[in-house]
Every structure is written in structure tokens, then in C-alpha cells.
Amino acid sequence: MSQNEADAAARKARRKKNIAYVIIFACLVALVLILIFSFGDISKMGATLSEVIQGNNVIWLVVAILCAFTFFALYPVPLMIISRNCNLKTKRGNLWLIGNSEHFYNGVTPSSVGGQPFQAYGLHQGGDDGASATGVILMNYINIVLCSVIFGFVSLIFYPKYIQGLSNIKGLPMDLSSLQWIAVLGIILNAVNLAFFCLLGFSKTVRGWITALVRLLLKPKWINKRLGRFYPALEKYLTDTQETAINVLKHWKSFLLAVVTRLLILSFCYAIPFFLMMGMPSLDIHPSDFWICFFGNAFATVCVAWFPSPGAVGAGEVVGAIVLGSITVKSGAPLDYNVAQAVSLLNRGLSLYFILILSFVASLIFEIRVSRQKPALPEIQEKEEDSTPSEN
């Protein structure tokens, strides 16, 4: 089988897997929506949503949509900044598509684990070797987790407000007091995740542990006979990956720029619920509430990042609604659960589902571009062979 045929078979298998992911994700979202609506008053939720799109309030919805678009458009920029000193062969346009395809694959896989493998596949399709691609993806992932950890710990400034918000929502369908511990656990797990991948990217000791474990697994003769020949390539792959990661840090100004850029990009996403709530005259929301709403959304997003469902579906909607209750604590009036849930659903609709659809389109465009480029290679070679003068 030629390389082009192998790539075509891999793309076909990936398409089938994507279809299965989409079906599973759609079923999960449908289940979550059914549960949410079964615990709430659909008419009140509908009235809340219609309030945002009526009269002059629609301008705030437009601002929220523009924030979502800006977040999506700029999201791959840190990846581009990190990769510019690594001499990647992948074209900048494809790199933008690869960076934005991450949302879809993270959104449809459990615990958001699909984004980075797709990026490795995408960079490979662009002509980059596995070690360079992995090193760049690793540093981009460390960038993402680092920014999440920063927002997570800064958001704890308002943690007492979130606890008050837990008791400031009227009509909660169940006791959710345990969420205060689960949320903090999520932020801690995020920090542990960051430490783990930093060790994986930079520690020679950890690399030595991995290679020692592989050697141990290869000790049985029957395993070594079949897989032993791959060990040198694995050892070189791990070494080259760490060298790429270290090379990124050597250009620390570029990496710092990527971190600052990521923080600004995430800010557009975290600001969305504030503009949605500003579009609701029935709520006592003022510009001074921006930061508690902003960091509240960051807190809700970070603390459910570890949740095992695709895109943290279910947990994100509930935690988002609870955190919104903290914004109305100062007014003394409790926030109706149906109102909080409606705003949370609208926020998730823009910051997750809408972005996921755009990401799916970016992924399709990338696959189409790759499939058009690959078949052209054998044709070019054939023409070159035909044009070569014969020795006779």
C-alpha cells in the first residue's frame, strides 16, 4: 500500500470515528437538556431567553456573539507564536485550521482528550515529523493549562461569593453544597496536570523512567522479538520531543507572548455571561459586577475541565448556573434557578456548542485541503518521469 493510500484509509477511518463522536455527543447533550428541563420550569426559561433578544437588549447578545467569534478567530494565534521558532513545514493557513479544530475533538471526546492527537495528525499531514509536532503541541498544551491555572487561582478571590451564590438561588432541584469542594478539587487537579506535563516535556529523569519501563516491558523474548526493533525510534522520539520543547523555552519572549495572548483570548470567552446578563433588565446587574461575573465564569470553566463527559457537558451547565447566583448576592434578592439555568444554557450555547460547530467546519476544511494536496504528488512524479529523456 502506497503512502497516499494509507493516508486516505486513515482519513476514512477518522471520518467514521468523527461521525460516531458526533452521534454520542448529540445524544449526551439531548440527555442533559432533558434532565435540565425536567428539573426546571420551561416557560420561565423561555421567558428569560426571550428577554435577552427583545428590544434594545439584543445589543448585548450581539456583543456576546462577537466575543465568541473573536475567541474562535484568535484561538490558534498562541500555537502559531510557539511554532514560529521550530521551523515547522505546515503552512500557516493549515496551522490556523489545526489550532481551531481542537475545540471539536476536545468537545466530543471524554475528558477533552481528542484535541492534541488530532493536532499531531494535522501537523503530520502538513509534513512535520512526529517529534517536532509533539514538542510544539506539548508546549501549546502547557500554555493552555498554565493560563487555566492562572485564571483558576485568581478566581478564588471571589470564592466566598460563590459559596454565598450557592445558597442564593431559589428553587434548586437538589442539595448542591458538595460542589464547593468539587470545584476546588478541579482547580487543584488542573495544577497537578500542568506539573505532570512540564515534567514530561523537560525532565530527563522522567524520560529515563519511561524508557526504563519500556525496556522492562520488552524483556520477554516473544515481545522483544516483535516490538524490540521500535525501541531506538521511541528513544529518539522522546529525546527530540524534549529538545523541541526546550527550544521553545529558549525563545522565552515568544513563549511569554503566547501566554499573554492566550490570557487575552480566554478573556473574550469568560466575558460572555456578563453581556448576556446585562441584556436582562429584570436582573440588577451593573458594570461594576463585571469582574465577579468574569472570574466566576473562569472558575466554573476551570473547575469542571476534568469532568469525564465530552466537553464537560452537564457539569458545565450546572456549575455555571450556580456561580451566576453569586452575582446577585449584593442585591439581597435570590436568583431564580430557572433564570440562572437559562443564562447558563445560553452561555454554554455560545462558548461551547457554537464554537464546536465552527471548529467542526474548520476540521472539515482542513481535511478537504489535505485530501486535495495529497493525490497531486504521484501525478507530479509521473510527469517528471515521463519528461526524463530515455538512455536509448
Salt bridges, closest charged atoms under 4 A:
ASP7 OD2 - LYS374 NZ 3.71
ASP240 OD2 - LYS236 NZ 2.61
ASP284 OD1 - HIS286 NE2 2.69
ASP284 OD2 - LYS330 NZ 3.98
ASP289 OD2 - LYS330 NZ 3.65
GLU317 OE2 - ARG348 NE 3.30
ASP336 OD2 - LYS44 NZ 3.96
